[in-house]
Amino acid sequence: MSVDPWTAPDPQPGDFDAEFATIDPRYVERHEGDPDAKIRILLSVEGEDAQRLERLAAARGQKPSDVVAELLREADRPAA
């Protein structure tokens, strides 16, 4: 079964090559990007989960966003 790249949660390299090929090069600008750029993700936590996050942050002397960032880093580490 083929996957539609327009609705797939994880588009793959080459999925949009045909569409990109139709763009007139006069309308394309290439930029190197900013290696120091940051991304901000808005996260919604409600109810008991929000209270739990606040307790964890207070116990660690951190902001809730720091606790979430630490959890993400830990989840990304390979299992032992």
N, C-alpha and C positions, 0 to 999 in steps of 0.2 A: 504494500500500500504506500503510495507516495504522499509526502507531506507538503502542504501548501506553505511556502515560506512567508506569505503575508500574514498567516495566522499562527504559525509555529512559534512556540515559546523560545526556541533557540535557533534562529536562522543560521545557515551554514555558509562558509565561503563559496562564492560563486552563485548563490541563490538569486541575486539581482543583477547579474552580469548582462543579461539581455536588456533589461530596462536601462541600465547605465549606458549601454552602447547606443541607445537612441538619443542621448543628450548631446546637443551641439557643444563641442569643446569650447566655444566662445563664452558659454555660460557656466563654465566650471572653473573654480578657483581652488588651488591646492594650498594647504597650510600645514606647517610642521606640527603645530599644536604646542601646548605649554606643558612641559614636564612637571611643573609645579601646580598645575590645575587641581582643583578639588571638586568633589561631587557632594551634593547634599541630598539626602534621602529622608523624606518625611515618613515617620513611622507612627502608626496609631496603636496604642496599647490601652485597653480599657479594663474596668472592673478590677477583679482580684489580681490580674496580671500587672496592671498599673501599680497597684499597691505593693505587690511583691517587688517590682522593679525599684520603686522608691525606697523600700526597706533595704534592699541589697545595696543601692547606691549610698544610702546614709551609713550603713554598717561599714562600707569600704572607704568612706570619706571621698566619694567620687560623685560626679554628675551622672544622671541616668544615661546620657549619651555615651559616657565613657564605659559604663557597664556593658551596654549593648555592643560597642566596638570591641571590647575585650572578649565577649562571648563569640562574636563573629571570628575573631582571630583564632580562638581556641577551637572552634568548629572546623576551621580550615586546615588545622594541623593534621598530619597523618596519624592514624591510630597506632598505638604501640604494639 
